[in-house]
Amino acid sequence: MVKWWWTLRVDKSALWCQVINGIHNLKKRAADQISKKNICGVWNNITGASNEIQKAGLEYNNIFKKAIGNGQDTLFWMDVWWGNETLKSRFPKLFNIDCRKSCRVSDRISDDGFAWDWKSDPMAPDLNRNLSHLEASLGQARISNRPDTWSYIIGVNGLYTVEAFRNKLDEFTPILPGPKVEWMKEVPLKVRCFVWRAKWGRIPLAHALDVRGVQTSSINCGHCLNCVETADHIFTQCELAVTVCNWIMNWCGANPGDIDSTEKPFLLQQTGVSVQRKGKYLQ
């Protein structure tokens, strides 16, 4: 999803970027607001994933950084371009009396100094102090003839790569409990994903559906009718599952009694249980 953010900002000539900018009116929105919440659709679903990234501890402004050029593509008050937060957050009283809250950096800063446009006189004592502080903090800000650009803070040379973001996200993501897993390339990806989901109870079996509030005729196993239909039961404990598992484990030359839960294949791999080469496909 972050790749879409990046492309939207740096490749504005792309047709789909122009469509998104037009539909969601992004020219008047802060850089971290890349959709209108009241417009449903695929793009809103994509941007909604930013909540999960924020839960992991990563913020939009900690991923992308705006470098000011001519200031024509950066919102003066609502974009993070000077310091680590928006000027709107730092100087809310001045923001409230600005006539054009969606003004650009180039509208307020030029080679001749500052160009303010206030609704009311900012010479009141508290506003005057805020204005003096704002002008002092922006004293080193300069604009040039080159366009504004984006850089990817956690990437190499300021360029976005999926690998760099994944490594950064892993630093903020807590390690899941259980043994470390080294996935076998020989096993198809869909099989590996299925086993992983089974281990964490993400397969939509009767018990999982019941927990989610989905009505089912029964939460018991449809084969033996004696136990609750969980991933552990249906894959390793049910009479039918045990029979099939024993056949497979015998074929692999492993002890059939070693697996009685969906977590056991991971433990077998960690402890280095000796099986024949074909037994690797079970892991």
C-alpha positions in Angstrom: 0.0 0.0 0.0 2.9 2.4 0.8 4.0 1.9 -2.8 0.7 3.5 -4.0 1.3 6.4 -1.6 4.8 6.9 -3.1 3.7 6.6 -6.7 0.8 9.0 -6.1 3.2 11.7 -4.9 6.1 11.3 -7.3 4.4 10.3 -10.6 1.7 12.8 -11.0 1.7 12.5 -14.8 0.3 9.0 -14.6 -3.3 8.8 -15.6 -4.5 7.0 -12.5 -2.8 9.6 -10.3 -4.6 12.4 -12.1 -7.9 10.5 -11.7 -7.4 10.0 -8.0 -6.3 13.6 -7.5 -9.4 14.8 -9.3 -11.9 12.6 -7.6 -10.6 13.2 -4.1 -9.5 16.8 -4.7 -6.1 16.2 -3.2 -4.6 19.5 -4.3 -6.3 21.2 -1.3 -5.6 18.4 1.2 -2.6 17.7 3.4 -0.1 15.2 2.0 -1.1 12.5 4.5 -4.8 12.9 3.5 -5.0 11.0 0.2 -8.7 10.2 0.1 -12.1 11.5 1.0 -13.7 9.4 3.6 -17.2 9.9 2.2 -16.2 8.5 -1.2 -16.5 4.7 -1.3 -14.4 2.5 -3.5 -11.2 0.6 -4.0 -8.9 3.6 -3.3 -10.6 4.3 0.0 -10.1 0.6 1.0 -6.4 0.9 0.1 -5.8 4.0 2.1 -7.7 2.6 5.0 -4.8 0.2 5.6 -2.8 3.1 6.9 -4.6 2.5 10.3 -2.8 -0.8 10.6 0.5 0.8 9.8 -0.1 3.5 12.5 -1.0 0.7 15.0 2.5 -0.7 14.3 4.0 2.7 15.3 4.8 4.1 11.8 3.4 7.5 10.8 3.0 8.9 7.3 5.3 11.8 8.2 8.0 9.4 9.5 8.0 7.6 6.1 8.0 10.5 3.6 9.7 13.9 3.7 9.0 16.9 1.5 11.9 18.9 0.2 11.0 22.5 -0.7 11.9 23.8 -4.1 9.7 26.5 -5.6 7.0 25.8 -2.9 4.2 25.6 -5.5 3.3 22.0 -4.6 3.4 22.2 -0.8 0.6 23.5 1.5 2.1 26.1 3.8 0.0 25.3 6.9 -1.1 21.7 6.5 2.0 19.9 5.1 5.0 18.9 7.1 7.8 20.7 5.3 9.6 22.7 8.1 10.3 20.7 11.2 8.6 17.6 12.3 5.0 18.8 12.5 2.7 21.1 10.5 2.7 24.9 11.0 -1.0 24.5 11.6 -0.3 22.5 14.7 2.5 24.8 15.9 0.6 28.0 15.3 -3.1 27.3 15.5 -4.2 30.9 16.2 -2.4 32.2 13.2 -3.8 29.5 11.1 -7.4 30.4 12.1 -7.0 34.0 10.9 -5.4 33.2 7.6 -7.7 34.1 4.7 -6.4 31.1 2.6 -5.9 28.1 4.8 -4.9 26.0 1.8 -2.3 28.4 0.6 1.0 27.2 -0.8 4.5 27.9 0.5 5.1 30.0 -2.5 2.1 32.2 -1.6 3.6 33.1 1.8 7.4 33.1 1.2 9.3 34.8 -1.6 12.7 36.4 -2.2 11.2 39.6 -0.9 10.2 38.1 2.5 6.8 37.0 3.8 3.4 37.7 2.2 0.7 37.4 4.8 -3.1 37.6 4.2 -4.9 37.9 7.6 -8.6 38.1 8.3 -7.9 40.3 11.3 -5.0 42.3 12.7 -2.4 39.9 14.2 -1.0 42.7 16.3 -2.8 41.6 19.4 -0.1 40.7 22.0 -0.5 36.9 21.8 -0.9 36.9 18.0 2.1 39.2 17.6 4.3 36.9 19.7 3.1 33.9 17.6 3.8 35.8 14.4 7.3 36.8 15.5 8.1 33.3 16.5 6.8 32.0 13.2 8.9 34.4 11.1 12.0 33.7 13.3 11.6 29.9 12.8 11.2 30.4 9.0 14.1 32.8 8.8 16.3 30.1 7.0 13.6 28.9 4.7 14.4 29.6 1.1 12.6 28.8 -2.2 14.3 28.1 -5.5 13.4 27.5 -9.2 13.3 23.7 -8.9 10.0 21.8 -8.2 9.2 20.4 -4.7 10.3 16.8 -4.3 9.5 13.9 -2.1 12.1 11.6 -0.4 11.6 8.3 1.2 13.2 8.7 4.7 13.9 5.0 5.4 15.1 4.1 1.9 18.4 4.3 0.1 19.1 7.6 -1.7 15.6 8.7 -0.8 13.9 6.2 -3.1 11.1 3.8 -2.1 11.7 0.1 -2.0 9.3 -2.6 -0.7 12.3 -4.3 1.0 13.3 -1.2 3.0 9.8 -0.6 4.2 9.3 -4.2 5.1 12.5 -4.2 7.2 11.4 -1.0 9.0 7.9 -2.4 9.6 9.5 -5.6 11.1 11.3 -3.4 13.6 8.0 -2.1 14.9 6.1 -5.3 14.7 6.3 -7.6 17.8 7.6 -11.0 17.2 4.9 -13.6 17.2 5.2 -16.3 19.9 6.2 -19.8 18.9 9.2 -21.3 17.1 11.0 -19.6 14.3 9.9 -20.9 10.9 12.1 -21.4 7.9 9.8 -21.9 5.0 10.6 -24.5 2.4 10.7 -23.2 -1.2 9.6 -26.6 -2.5 6.2 -26.2 -0.8 3.7 -24.2 -2.9 3.0 -20.7 -1.5 -0.7 -21.3 -1.1 0.0 -24.4 1.0 2.4 -22.4 3.3 -0.1 -19.7 3.7 -2.8 -22.2 4.6 -0.7 -23.9 7.2 0.3 -20.5 8.7 -3.4 -19.4 8.9 -4.4 -22.8 10.5 -1.7 -22.3 13.2 -3.1 -18.9 14.2 -6.8 -20.0 13.9 -7.6 -18.0 10.8 -9.3 -20.8 8.9 -13.1 -20.1 8.7 -14.1 -23.3 10.5 -17.2 -23.7 12.6 -15.7 -22.5 15.9 -13.9 -19.5 14.3 -17.1 -18.5 12.6 -19.0 -18.8 15.9 -16.5 -16.5 17.6 -16.9 -13.9 14.8 -20.7 -14.0 15.4 -21.6 -16.0 12.3 -24.5 -18.3 12.8 -23.9 -22.0 12.1 -26.1 -25.0 12.5 -23.4 -26.6 14.8 -19.9 -25.9 16.0 -19.1 -29.6 16.2 -16.9 -31.5 13.7 -19.0 -32.5 10.7 -17.2 -35.9 10.5 -17.0 -37.3 14.0 -19.7 -35.0 15.6 -18.0 -35.3 18.9 -15.6 -32.3 19.2 -15.7 -28.7 18.4 -14.5 -28.0 14.9 -11.2 -26.1 15.4 -8.1 -26.1 13.2 -6.3 -28.4 15.6 -9.1 -30.9 15.7 -10.0 -31.1 12.0 -6.4 -31.3 10.8 -4.7 -33.4 13.5 -7.1 -34.8 16.0 -10.2 -36.0 14.2 -10.4 -39.7 13.4 -10.2 -39.1 9.7 -7.4 -36.6 10.0 -5.4 -39.0 12.3 -5.7 -41.8 9.7 -4.6 -39.6 6.8 -1.8 -38.1 8.9 -0.5 -41.5 9.8 -0.4 -42.6 6.2 1.6 -39.5 5.2 4.0 -39.6 8.2 4.7 -43.3 7.5 5.4 -42.5 3.9 7.8 -39.8 5.1 9.5 -42.1 7.6 8.5 -40.0 10.6 6.8 -40.9 13.8 3.0 -40.6 13.3 2.5 -39.7 17.0 4.6 -36.6 16.7 1.8 -34.4 15.3 -1.3 -33.7 17.4 -1.8 -30.0 16.7 -1.2 -27.5 13.9 1.8 -26.1 15.8 3.7 -29.4 15.8 5.0 -29.2 12.2 6.8 -26.0 13.2 8.2 -27.6 16.3 9.4 -30.6 14.4 11.2 -28.3 12.0 12.8 -26.4 14.8 14.0 -29.4 16.7 15.4 -31.0 13.5 13.4 -34.3 13.5 15.1 -36.5 11.0 12.8 -37.5 8.1 13.4 -38.5 4.5 13.8 -35.8 1.8 10.2 -36.2 0.8 9.2 -35.4 4.4 10.3 -31.8 3.9 7.2 -31.1 1.9 5.2 -31.5 5.1 7.0 -28.6 6.7 
